[in-house]
Amino acid sequence: MIHKIKDLFAGVMGISLMVIYPLIGLGDLYWLWMAIQLGNFKMFLAGLFPLFFIVTGPVGAWSLFFGAPDWVIRIFG
């Protein structure tokens, strides 16, 4: 019984990661698109610098579905 639960958990986590990784990649591309639309070169550079992918990917993915957060517009807009 425990083995089946472990297999189920591993499968769910694997599928989740297969969805999250491409979504973060799309989010980073959307971040770059928002930077172009806002005309902010610093925002664009932040989207290209790998250290900032931790922030730009999830925020870009969020923005893709729900719109840009107000703090992004205030800082970069």
N, CA, C and O atoms as a Tinker XYZ file with bonds, in Angstrom:
   308  protein
     1  N      0.823000   -1.190000    0.000000    73     2
     2  CA     0.000000    0.000000    0.000000    64     1     3
     3  C      0.873000    1.261000    0.000000    63     2     4     5
     4  O      0.617000    2.185000   -0.772000    81     3
     5  N      1.881000    1.308000    0.842000    73     3     6
     6  CA     2.750000    2.481000    0.922000    64     5     7
     7  C      3.509000    2.660000   -0.388000    63     6     8     9
     8  O      3.751000    3.790000   -0.812000    81     7
     9  N      3.885000    1.564000   -1.029000    73     7    10
    10  CA     4.597000    1.635000   -2.304000    64     9    11
    11  C      3.724000    2.302000   -3.372000    63    10    12    13
    12  O      4.220000    3.087000   -4.181000    81    11
    13  N      2.432000    1.988000   -3.372000    73    11    14
    14  CA     1.520000    2.598000   -4.346000    64    13    15
    15  C      1.365000    4.098000   -4.095000    63    14    16    17
    16  O      1.282000    4.884000   -5.040000    81    15
    17  N      1.327000    4.489000   -2.832000    73    15    18
    18  CA     1.218000    5.904000   -2.499000    64    17    19
    19  C      2.480000    6.645000   -2.924000    63    18    20    21
    20  O      2.404000    7.760000   -3.440000    81    19
    21  N      3.643000    6.028000   -2.709000    73    19    22
    22  CA     4.903000    6.637000   -3.144000    64    21    23
    23  C      4.934000    6.791000   -4.662000    63    22    24    25
    24  O      5.364000    7.826000   -5.172000    81    23
    25  N      4.487000    5.780000   -5.377000    73    23    26
    26  CA     4.446000    5.860000   -6.841000    64    25    27
    27  C      3.477000    6.945000   -7.315000    63    26    28    29
    28  O      3.775000    7.674000   -8.262000    81    27
    29  N      2.327000    7.053000   -6.663000    73    27    30
    30  CA     1.360000    8.081000   -7.012000    64    29    31
    31  C      1.948000    9.468000   -6.761000    63    30    32    33
    32  O      1.818000   10.362000   -7.598000    81    31
    33  N      2.587000    9.642000   -5.624000    73    31    34
    34  CA     3.197000   10.929000   -5.289000    64    33    35
    35  C      4.294000   11.287000   -6.292000    63    34    36    37
    36  O      4.382000   12.431000   -6.739000    81    35
    37  N      5.125000   10.314000   -6.642000    73    35    38
    38  CA     6.186000   10.554000   -7.619000    64    37    39
    39  C      5.605000   10.921000   -8.981000    63    38    40    41
    40  O      6.140000   11.794000   -9.665000    81    39
    41  N      4.543000   10.281000   -9.372000    73    39    42
    42  CA     3.900000   10.594000  -10.648000    64    41    43
    43  C      3.294000   11.986000  -10.662000    63    42    44    45
    44  O      3.430000   12.721000  -11.641000    81    43
    45  N      2.627000   12.345000   -9.579000    73    43    46
    46  CA     2.024000   13.675000   -9.493000    64    45    47
    47  C      3.105000   14.742000   -9.502000    63    46    48    49
    48  O      2.956000   15.762000  -10.175000    81    47
    49  N      4.187000   14.528000   -8.770000    73    47    50
    50  CA     5.280000   15.503000   -8.747000    64    49    51
    51  C      5.949000   15.605000  -10.121000    63    50    52    53
    52  O      6.305000   16.701000  -10.552000    81    51
    53  N      6.119000   14.498000  -10.797000    73    51    54
    54  CA     6.720000   14.513000  -12.126000    64    53    55
    55  C      5.879000   15.285000  -13.129000    63    54    56    57
    56  O      6.401000   16.078000  -13.912000    81    55
    57  N      4.582000   15.050000  -13.099000    73    55    58
    58  CA     3.681000   15.775000  -14.001000    64    57    59
    59  C      3.663000   17.258000  -13.649000    63    58    60    61
    60  O      3.639000   18.106000  -14.541000    81    59
    61  N      3.674000   17.576000  -12.362000    73    59    62
    62  CA     3.688000   18.976000  -11.941000    64    61    63
    63  C      4.927000   19.693000  -12.454000    63    62    64    65
    64  O      4.834000   20.821000  -12.939000    81    63
    65  N      6.073000   19.058000  -12.352000    73    63    66
    66  CA     7.306000   19.682000  -12.837000    64    65    67
    67  C      7.302000   19.815000  -14.354000    63    66    68    69
    68  O      7.854000   20.771000  -14.897000    81    67
    69  N      6.681000   18.861000  -15.037000    73    67    70
    70  CA     6.596000   18.943000  -16.496000    64    69    71
    71  C      5.694000   20.104000  -16.926000    63    70    72    73
    72  O      5.819000   20.592000  -18.049000    81    71
    73  N      4.802000   20.546000  -16.062000    73    71    74
    74  CA     3.942000   21.689000  -16.360000    64    73    75
    75  C      4.610000   22.995000  -15.912000    63    74    76    77
    76  O      4.540000   24.002000  -16.617000    81    75
    77  N      5.246000   22.976000  -14.757000    73    75    78
    78  CA     5.809000   24.197000  -14.177000    64    77    79
    79  C      7.020000   24.701000  -14.957000    63    78    80    81
    80  O      7.121000   25.904000  -15.200000    81    79
    81  N      7.931000   23.837000  -15.353000    73    79    82
    82  CA     9.144000   24.296000  -16.041000    64    81    83
    83  C      8.842000   25.024000  -17.354000    63    82    84    85
    84  O      9.369000   26.117000  -17.561000    81    83
    85  N      8.031000   24.480000  -18.237000    73    83    86
    86  CA     7.718000   25.246000  -19.452000    64    85    87
    87  C      6.933000   26.525000  -19.152000    63    86    88    89
    88  O      7.091000   27.530000  -19.846000    81    87
    89  N      6.093000   26.488000  -18.128000    73    87    90
    90  CA     5.323000   27.664000  -17.763000    64    89    91
    91  C      6.248000   28.794000  -17.298000    63    90    92    93
    92  O      6.012000   29.960000  -17.616000    81    91
    93  N      7.290000   28.452000  -16.554000    73    91    94
    94  CA     8.252000   29.472000  -16.109000    64    93    95
    95  C      9.041000   29.991000  -17.307000    63    94    96    97
    96  O      9.352000   31.180000  -17.368000    81    95
    97  N      9.365000   29.127000  -18.250000    73    95    98
    98  CA    10.048000   29.584000  -19.455000    64    97    99
    99  C      9.183000   30.541000  -20.258000    63    98   100   101
   100  O      9.665000   31.568000  -20.735000    81    99
   101  N      7.905000   30.208000  -20.409000    73    99   102
   102  CA     6.978000   31.110000  -21.094000    64   101   103
   103  C      6.805000   32.414000  -20.315000    63   102   104   105
   104  O      6.667000   33.489000  -20.899000    81   103
   105  N      6.815000   32.298000  -19.000000    73   103   106
   106  CA     6.704000   33.489000  -18.169000    64   105   107
   107  C      7.882000   34.426000  -18.359000    63   106   108   109
   108  O      7.716000   35.646000  -18.371000    81   107
   109  N      9.067000   33.864000  -18.505000    73   107   110
   110  CA    10.235000   34.714000  -18.728000    64   109   111
   111  C     10.163000   35.388000  -20.094000    63   110   112   113
   112  O     10.530000   36.554000  -20.232000    81   111
   113  N      9.695000   34.665000  -21.092000    73   111   114
   114  CA     9.507000   35.288000  -22.406000    64   113   115
   115  C      8.445000   36.385000  -22.347000    63   114   116   117
   116  O      8.583000   37.430000  -22.984000    81   115
   117  N      7.393000   36.140000  -21.584000    73   115   118
   118  CA     6.360000   37.160000  -21.444000    64   117   119
   119  C      6.890000   38.368000  -20.685000    63   118   120   121
   120  O      6.489000   39.496000  -20.969000    81   119
   121  N      7.783000   38.151000  -19.727000    73   119   122
   122  CA     8.437000   39.258000  -19.018000    64   121   123
   123  C      9.191000   40.138000  -20.013000    63   122   124   125
   124  O      9.117000   41.365000  -19.945000    81   123
   125  N      9.912000   39.507000  -20.932000    73   123   126
   126  CA    10.639000   40.268000  -21.946000    64   125   127
   127  C      9.667000   41.046000  -22.836000    63   126   128   129
   128  O      9.942000   42.189000  -23.200000    81   127
   129  N      8.550000   40.441000  -23.182000    73   127   130
   130  CA     7.547000   41.121000  -23.998000    64   129   131
   131  C      6.962000   42.326000  -23.245000    63   130   132   133
   132  O      6.752000   43.389000  -23.830000    81   131
   133  N      6.702000   42.148000  -21.950000    73   131   134
   134  CA     6.201000   43.275000  -21.156000    64   133   135
   135  C      7.239000   44.392000  -21.102000    63   134   136   137
   136  O      6.889000   45.572000  -21.145000    81   135
   137  N      8.513000   44.022000  -21.009000    73   135   138
   138  CA     9.576000   45.031000  -20.977000    64   137   139
   139  C      9.591000   45.832000  -22.272000    63   138   140   141
   140  O      9.774000   47.049000  -22.253000    81   139
   141  N      9.400000   45.155000  -23.382000    73   139   142
   142  CA     9.352000   45.856000  -24.669000    64   141   143
   143  C      8.127000   46.759000  -24.722000    63   142   144   145
   144  O      8.219000   47.898000  -25.180000    81   143
   145  N      6.984000   46.267000  -24.262000    73   143   146
   146  CA     5.757000   47.058000  -24.289000    64   145   147
   147  C      5.843000   48.279000  -23.373000    63   146   148   149
   148  O      5.328000   49.347000  -23.705000    81   147
   149  N      6.499000   48.117000  -22.214000    73   147   150
   150  CA     6.650000   49.239000  -21.292000    64   149   151
   151  C      7.805000   50.154000  -21.695000    63   150   152   153
   152  O      7.908000   51.280000  -21.209000    81   151
   153  N      8.664000   49.674000  -22.574000    73   151   154
   154  CA     9.795000   50.471000  -23.025000    64   153   155
   155  C     10.872000   50.638000  -21.973000    63   154   156   157
   156  O     11.542000   51.670000  -21.926000    81   155
   157  N     11.045000   49.629000  -21.124000    73   155   158
   158  CA    12.017000   49.730000  -20.047000    64   157   159
   159  C     13.179000   48.775000  -20.307000    63   158   160   161
   160  O     13.015000   47.556000  -20.258000    81   159
   161  N     14.343000   49.335000  -20.581000    73   159   162
   162  CA    15.509000   48.516000  -20.905000    64   161   163
   163  C     16.030000   47.766000  -19.682000    63   162   164   165
   164  O     16.520000   46.645000  -19.814000    81   163
   165  N     15.933000   48.361000  -18.499000    73   163   166
   166  CA    16.393000   47.674000  -17.273000    64   165   167
   167  C     15.552000   46.431000  -16.996000    63   166   168   169
   168  O     16.070000   45.406000  -16.554000    81   167
   169  N     14.263000   46.531000  -17.256000    73   167   170
   170  CA    13.382000   45.374000  -17.084000    64   169   171
   171  C     13.764000   44.286000  -18.077000    63   170   172   173
   172  O     13.757000   43.101000  -17.743000    81   171
   173  N     14.094000   44.689000  -19.292000    73   171   174
   174  CA    14.512000   43.732000  -20.310000    64   173   175
   175  C     15.810000   43.041000  -19.894000    63   174   176   177
   176  O     15.945000   41.826000  -20.037000    81   175
   177  N     16.762000   43.817000  -19.380000    73   175   178
   178  CA    18.023000   43.224000  -18.918000    64   177   179
   179  C     17.802000   42.261000  -17.756000    63   178   180   181
   180  O     18.456000   41.222000  -17.670000    81   179
   181  N     16.881000   42.611000  -16.866000    73   179   182
   182  CA    16.569000   41.712000  -15.752000    64   181   183
   183  C     16.013000   40.388000  -16.270000    63   182   184   185
   184  O     16.265000   39.337000  -15.682000    81   183
   185  N     15.267000   40.434000  -17.353000    73   183   186
   186  CA    14.721000   39.212000  -17.935000    64   185   187
   187  C     15.760000   38.363000  -18.640000    63   186   188   189
   188  O     15.548000   37.168000  -18.847000    81   187
   189  N     16.881000   38.967000  -19.011000    73   187   190
   190  CA    17.945000   38.213000  -19.676000    64   189   191
   191  C     18.982000   37.644000  -18.709000    63   190   192   193
   192  O     19.669000   36.677000  -19.037000    81   191
   193  N     19.097000   38.231000  -17.535000    73   191   194
   194  CA    20.107000   37.826000  -16.561000    64   193   195
   195  C     19.627000   36.593000  -15.798000    63   194   196   197
   196  O     18.591000   36.656000  -15.137000    81   195
   197  N     20.352000   35.474000  -15.871000    73   195   198
   198  CA    19.852000   34.215000  -15.289000    64   197   199
   199  C     19.567000   34.249000  -13.788000    63   198   200   201
   200  O     18.707000   33.507000  -13.313000    81   199
   201  N     20.258000   35.080000  -13.047000    73   199   202
   202  CA    20.011000   35.135000  -11.602000    64   201   203
   203  C     18.594000   35.624000  -11.300000    63   202   204   205
   204  O     18.004000   35.236000  -10.291000    81   203
   205  N     18.058000   36.460000  -12.156000    73   203   206
   206  CA    16.725000   37.013000  -11.944000    64   205   207
   207  C     15.615000   36.112000  -12.468000    63   206   208   209
   208  O     14.441000   36.442000  -12.298000    81   207
   209  N     15.938000   34.995000  -13.094000    73   207   210
   210  CA    14.909000   34.073000  -13.586000    64   209   211
   211  C     14.015000   33.582000  -12.450000    63   210   212   213
   212  O     12.863000   33.212000  -12.675000    81   211
   213  N     14.546000   33.581000  -11.239000    73   211   214
   214  CA    13.773000   33.148000  -10.075000    64   213   215
   215  C     12.556000   34.046000   -9.887000    63   214   216   217
   216  O     11.500000   33.585000   -9.453000    81   215
   217  N     12.705000   35.326000  -10.214000    73   215   218
   218  CA    11.606000   36.279000  -10.069000    64   217   219
   219  C     10.868000   36.481000  -11.387000    63   218   220   221
   220  O      9.638000   36.445000  -11.427000    81   219
   221  N     11.617000   36.693000  -12.462000    73   219   222
   222  CA    10.979000   37.077000  -13.724000    64   221   223
   223  C     10.121000   35.971000  -14.324000    63   222   224   225
   224  O      9.087000   36.258000  -14.927000    81   223
   225  N     10.523000   34.722000  -14.173000    73   223   226
   226  CA     9.734000   33.617000  -14.722000    64   225   227
   227  C      8.368000   33.477000  -14.075000    63   226   228   229
   228  O      7.356000   33.500000  -14.775000    81   227
   229  N      8.312000   33.331000  -12.741000    73   227   230
   230  CA     6.996000   33.211000  -12.109000    64   229   231
   231  C      6.130000   34.468000  -12.244000    63   230   232   233
   232  O      4.917000   34.369000  -12.431000    81   231
   233  N      6.754000   35.654000  -12.148000    73   231   234
   234  CA     5.962000   36.885000  -12.286000    64   233   235
   235  C      5.452000   37.024000  -13.717000    63   234   236   237
   236  O      4.322000   37.462000  -13.935000    81   235
   237  N      6.274000   36.656000  -14.685000    73   235   238
   238  CA     5.823000   36.688000  -16.072000    64   237   239
   239  C      4.705000   35.690000  -16.328000    63   238   240   241
   240  O      3.760000   35.991000  -17.057000    81   239
   241  N      4.802000   34.506000  -15.736000    73   239   242
   242  CA     3.736000   33.508000  -15.895000    64   241   243
   243  C      2.443000   34.002000  -15.242000    63   242   244   245
   244  O      1.358000   33.835000  -15.798000    81   243
   245  N      2.566000   34.604000  -14.073000    73   243   246
   246  CA     1.398000   35.180000  -13.405000    64   245   247
   247  C      0.773000   36.258000  -14.286000    63   246   248   249
   248  O     -0.446000   36.316000  -14.450000    81   247
   249  N      1.622000   37.102000  -14.846000    73   247   250
   250  CA     1.149000   38.201000  -15.688000    64   249   251
   251  C      0.481000   37.693000  -16.955000    63   250   252   253
   252  O     -0.452000   38.315000  -17.464000    81   251
   253  N      0.949000   36.581000  -17.455000    73   251   254
   254  CA     0.372000   35.998000  -18.656000    64   253   255
   255  C     -1.093000   35.634000  -18.444000    63   254   256   257
   256  O     -1.912000   35.785000  -19.351000    81   255
   257  N     -1.421000   35.156000  -17.253000    73   255   258
   258  CA    -2.786000   34.713000  -16.979000    64   257   259
   259  C     -3.651000   35.775000  -16.300000    63   258   260   261
   260  O     -4.846000   35.873000  -16.580000    81   259
   261  N     -3.053000   36.571000  -15.408000    73   259   262
   262  CA    -3.853000   37.479000  -14.570000    64   261   263
   263  C     -3.526000   38.953000  -14.755000    63   262   264   265
   264  O     -4.134000   39.802000  -14.103000    81   263
   265  N     -2.593000   39.270000  -15.617000    73   263   266
   266  CA    -2.202000   40.660000  -15.797000    64   265   267
   267  C     -1.016000   41.012000  -14.918000    63   266   268   269
   268  O     -0.750000   40.356000  -13.911000    81   267
   269  N     -0.320000   42.046000  -15.312000    73   267   270
   270  CA     0.886000   42.451000  -14.585000    64   269   271
   271  C      0.525000   42.976000  -13.197000    63   270   272   273
   272  O     -0.418000   43.755000  -13.053000    81   271
   273  N      1.267000   42.554000  -12.183000    73   271   274
   274  CA     1.024000   43.096000  -10.836000    64   273   275
   275  C      1.319000   44.595000  -10.798000    63   274   276   277
   276  O      2.118000   45.107000  -11.582000    81   275
   277  N      0.666000   45.272000   -9.883000    73   275   278
   278  CA     0.849000   46.717000   -9.768000    64   277   279
   279  C      2.283000   47.105000   -9.451000    63   278   280   281
   280  O      2.768000   48.136000   -9.919000    81   279
   281  N      2.977000   46.270000   -8.647000    73   279   282
   282  CA     4.340000   46.638000   -8.280000    64   281   283
   283  C      5.274000   46.600000   -9.483000    63   282   284   285
   284  O      6.240000   47.362000   -9.535000    81   283
   285  N      5.004000   45.729000  -10.449000    73   283   286
   286  CA     5.824000   45.686000  -11.656000    64   285   287
   287  C      5.621000   46.967000  -12.469000    63   286   288   289
   288  O      6.583000   47.542000  -12.979000    81   287
   289  N      4.391000   47.404000  -12.583000    73   287   290
   290  CA     4.088000   48.624000  -13.321000    64   289   291
   291  C      4.689000   49.840000  -12.604000    63   290   292   293
   292  O      5.228000   50.741000  -13.246000    81   291
   293  N      4.592000   49.856000  -11.265000    73   291   294
   294  CA     5.152000   50.986000  -10.506000    64   293   295
   295  C      6.663000   51.054000  -10.645000    63   294   296   297
   296  O      7.219000   52.140000  -10.809000    81   295
   297  N      7.338000   49.909000  -10.581000    73   295   298
   298  CA     8.801000   49.911000  -10.627000    64   297   299
   299  C      9.308000   50.155000  -12.049000    63   298   300   301
   300  O     10.212000   50.966000  -12.254000    81   299
   301  N      8.735000   49.463000  -13.024000    73   299   302
   302  CA     9.279000   49.498000  -14.384000    64   301   303
   303  C      8.464000   50.346000  -15.350000    63   302   304   305
   304  O      8.961000   50.707000  -16.416000    81   303
   305  N      7.242000   50.665000  -15.006000    73   303   306
   306  CA     6.364000   51.373000  -15.927000    64   305   307
   307  C      6.628000   52.821000  -15.901000    63   306   308
   308  O      5.977000   53.580000  -16.619000    81   307
